[in-house]
Amino acid sequence: MKYIRSINWLSERLNDSNVCIVDCRFHLADTAAGEKEYGKAHIPGAFYAHLDRDLSGEKNIHGGRHPLPDLEAFRKTAESYGITDETIVIAYDNGDAMFAGRFWWLLSYIGHSHVYILDGGFSEWEKQGLPVSTEVPVPKEGCLSMNVRHDWLVSIEEVKRAALEKDGTVLIDSRAPERYAGKVEPLDRVAGHIPTAVNFFFQEGLRHSFWKSAEEQKARFKQLDPSQPVIVYCGSGVSATPNIIALKQADFAHVRLYAGSYSDWSSYEELPVEKEKQ
């Protein structure tokens, strides 16, 4: 399956010098928990990427809770894992795919063509009794080209045109239905969603931490036209990434990320939000 590799695939290649494994486990409610889990047990040879420290930039008034990192800094991080243009990279988290998805998106965005998410994540790896380690690998010296795929990302101005001028672009909100509806909002200034957005909860692309098939993804998005441009967002640009993969699996041709997502949009008091009628 495109962008995904199975546990069997990885278990057979643990000693392959051209495969780099990146552990992206993270917990939004406890930002140290994922790294602690990594310290207790991880897939042998895996490097650790921390969402706040390695996969996000500095927060400001606007830009969202997890703004994109400086791309040169991110490239250096990836190179310290030994990644080159030819390296096959496998990212994993506990199975929800959003943190591994963030790493997948970033590495793909700067132009790497061989990055995948581990189907089932670490939880399934452990469940299958496969080897784990506490050994932290020594930093390496990789060499990555930077060929940024600018068409993977949108600015807030493009989101405004989609939402307020209805320019024919589909906006997809990847958050849980109750947050999309505006019934609850635990994190952002105001509850609701960006005007015109439709809700596709990112977790519906998975079944018990395993990715649904391409045909099932097509069925999820059947109300949409695959030829239409799509902008995907979530709360802070992290859980949108599994939906981007799902849309690409469903053969949508023009899929882009609004990195600041709802946390950026709602930081502007003058921008409207919508709620579902009660």
Buried (B, 14 or more C-beta within 10 A) or exposed (E): BEBBBBBEBBEEBEEEEEBBBBBBBBBBEEEEEBBEBBEEBBBBBBBBBBBBEBBBBEBEEEBBBBBBBEBEEBBEBBBBBBBBEEBBBBBBBBBBBBBBBBBBBBBBBBBBEBBBBBBBBBBBBBEEEBEBEEEEBEEEEBEBEEEEEEEBBBEBEBBBBBBEEEEEBBBBBBBBEEBBBBBEBEEBEBBBBBBBBBBBBBBBBBEEBBBBEBEBBBEBBEEBEBEEBBBBBBBBBBBBBBBBBBBBBBEBEBBBBBBBBBBBBBBEEEBEBBBEEE
